[in-house]
Amino acid sequence: MKDEKKSVTFFSRRVLLKTLGLSVAGAITGCTPNKPLLMSVSRHLRLARVRVSPDRVIRTVVGLRPYRASGFVVRADRFDEKTVVHNYGHGGGGITLSWGSAHLAAELAGRTGHRQAAVLGCGALGLATARLLQRQGWMATIYARDLPPQTTSNIAGAQWSPTSVFDPGKTSAEFDEQFLQAMRLSYRYFQDMVGDRYGVRWVSNYILHDKSAPPGGLVGQHPEMYPETLLLGPGEHPFPTPYALHYYTMFIEPAVYLNAVLRDFLEAGGKIMVRELKSREDVLALTEPLVVNCTGLGAYNLFGDKELTPIKGQLTVLLPQHDVDYLLIHQGFYMFPRRDGILLGGTFDQGNWNLEPDLEAEHRILDAHADVFRRMTLPTL
Ligand SMILES: Cc1cc2nc3c(=O)[nH]c(=O)nc-3n(C[C@H](O)[C@H](O)[C@H](O)COP(=O)(O)OP(=O)(O)OC[C@H]3O[C@@H](n4cnc5c(N)ncnc54)[C@H](O)[C@@H]3O)c2cc1C
């Protein structure tokens, strides 16, 4: 896919108004020739506050992100007559990268000339891979120990952004290329799934900042995949820091999304075998000539990949709030508004395999969010 880098749309609203020779009041009332653009800026001031309190907590959940410092694995291995295509280890960005990574894995599968596949795993990676193989005419069977809603993929937030996927100092040039391809492909695949059926929607995301600085990380590097990037200055947003970086992102509701893809798979004639594969020998004994390994953290034992390590993440979920429809990231914490509840998160505990919730982490998450929303300005427009 061609690199279509374009320049960042990065400006503060004050700069914008000055450039246009307009007053803030004029922009807010919309009495200007540039009404649509300016109204879209003033809408940032009309955000509802999340009601954070312990009596609104409906559950606390834990998931283990399948992380590899050198990045995810998409690679084909030959074992006698069988080919195993690996597709695992996507860290904190597995939902985001699922379709792009599955696309790369399906390309490797296509080179074998077979048309019958065993897909190991029924999380985001297994489901996307199985569906793409079906679309290319394969007969696919999913073998999995857990089905949705029991997978890590069900725990994910999930915003479309491939973050916490690798350590930038530890990747190869080949991986960097795969990552970019998977990111771009996924960005495009998910756009075709926007709507109620798959539970995917575009939503505003705000990252709070104390200082004015151009966007860093993936937002700065790939503005073409973070539309309407805009630095809001003091008085231009309701949050208690001087600056808030805004961009649009796709937001995926895992409970809706995974069920919908699973339904598509079954309707297209796919079969599911609920079973745990205990060893590589178990895998090689499967009847299908092509196996795609989408076992996430399971590949640690199944294929002996000791670079894989969990990054434990804990989420405290509040009662749903239908007036809140934006994402917020502040000091490593995040708030994602899902239909099944308001997710409050922000723990990244590397090397921790413990799936039990940690009470101290829950308090930390609740306190940090209570503080930011208590100090947020209520809408006045
Ligand atoms: C708190 C939290 C927040 C996150 N937020 C985001 C986000 O906002 N955006 C985003 O893109 N990502 C996010 N992620 C990351 C995302 O959840 C993972 O990257 C993704 O779920 C990995 O998907 P997977 O299909 O590889 O693994 P899984 O969902 O874990 O699926 C693995 C499958 O393999 C099966 N399996 C494993 N071992 C075996 C075996 N031996 N035999 C048979 N079956 C086996 C399992 O039963 C399961 O079906 C988040 C993760 C956490 C924990």
The ligand as an ORCA input file, in Angstrom:
! r2SCAN-3c Opt
* xyz 0 1
  C      -7.085     -3.706     29.563
  C      -6.806     -3.887     28.096
  C      -7.130     -2.873     27.211
  C      -6.872     -3.022     25.848
  N      -7.244     -2.025     25.004
  C      -7.021     -2.156     23.687
  C      -7.429     -1.134     22.787
  O      -7.973     -0.110     23.190
  N      -7.197     -1.323     21.454
  C      -6.606     -2.444     20.967
  O      -6.423     -2.557     19.769
  N      -6.207     -3.433     21.805
  C      -6.388     -3.322     23.143
  N      -5.985     -4.303     23.997
  C      -5.156     -5.414     23.476
  C      -5.987     -6.534     22.910
  O      -6.936     -6.959     23.853
  C      -5.095     -7.727     22.521
  O      -3.999     -7.291     21.746
  C      -5.907     -8.719     21.695
  O      -7.061     -9.079     22.412
  C      -5.125     -9.953     21.332
  O      -5.996    -10.750     20.585
  P      -5.663    -12.274     20.281
  O      -6.732    -12.766     19.390
  O      -4.259    -12.400     19.863
  O      -5.716    -12.969     21.718
  P      -6.948    -13.469     22.623
  O      -8.097    -12.553     22.564
  O      -6.332    -13.767     23.945
  O      -7.375    -14.827     21.944
  C      -6.537    -15.972     22.019
  C      -7.343    -17.186     21.637
  O      -6.455    -18.300     21.593
  C      -6.984    -19.341     22.396
  N      -5.887    -20.166     22.894
  C      -4.770    -19.780     23.551
  N      -3.995    -20.840     23.829
  C      -4.639    -21.931     23.322
  C      -4.354    -23.315     23.291
  N      -3.243    -23.819     23.832
  N      -5.256    -24.141     22.693
  C      -6.390    -23.665     22.166
  N      -6.714    -22.351     22.168
  C      -5.840    -21.499     22.736
  C      -7.752    -18.611     23.480
  O      -8.661    -19.499     24.128
  C      -8.429    -17.540     22.637
  O      -9.553    -18.058     21.975
  C      -6.256     -4.199     25.368
  C      -5.953     -5.234     26.252
  C      -6.224     -5.079     27.609
  C      -5.898     -6.205     28.534
*
